[in-house]
Amino acid sequence: MPIENVPWSQMPFGSFVMKTKLPDYIIERLHKDGKKKLQSYNKKLAGHLKSQFLYNPETTGWFYKETQPIWECFRTQHCAFHGIENIPVELDAHDLWVNFMKPGDFNPMHTHGGDYSFVIFVDVPEKLEKEQQEFEGTSAKPGMLMFEYTQQAKPRWATTGQSIKPKIGDMFIFPALLQHWVAPFKSKVTRVSVSGNLAILNKNRLPNDYF
């Protein structure tokens, strides 16, 4: 009998990265508050940037309160992706910082602290998109965010990397240990992004094989 319907399922293999879109009012406040005189965060970060600043406690508390539904959604989808029980966890917001990326700046391959991390694109100048369109190389284009998982595989038996073209308002949430980097650009513009980390506090009360 010929095969008509192919039954199949997908293994939850690899890292779960969730993309969402933040409302304008959050992006606008992050942009405005990021321009205030803030504490330098350079010594805590891997980026080759001079302008990386830690938000004040007021902005940080407001942001995590406003985005609470997003963390709940991420937990639901993350657990579904890996086929694990969605056990309630206590999340602690470690930090929140803003990155003003300028010509020649870049972020080398790195990971974050905590358990969950994220990046939000707050301002992506049009000149940067033009530079991306003109780029002729095979690597991630100027100003792009690149996620890397294990070793490259060719031919494409496995997707081991994913490049992200920045768009204002986009937010990506990912495991803190997922390697990622940002390619430099030459355009005389400033690309603004916001990042932060969250940690699970109640790990000692969760099943031993949960992580």
Disulfide bonds with the S-S distance in Angstrom:
none
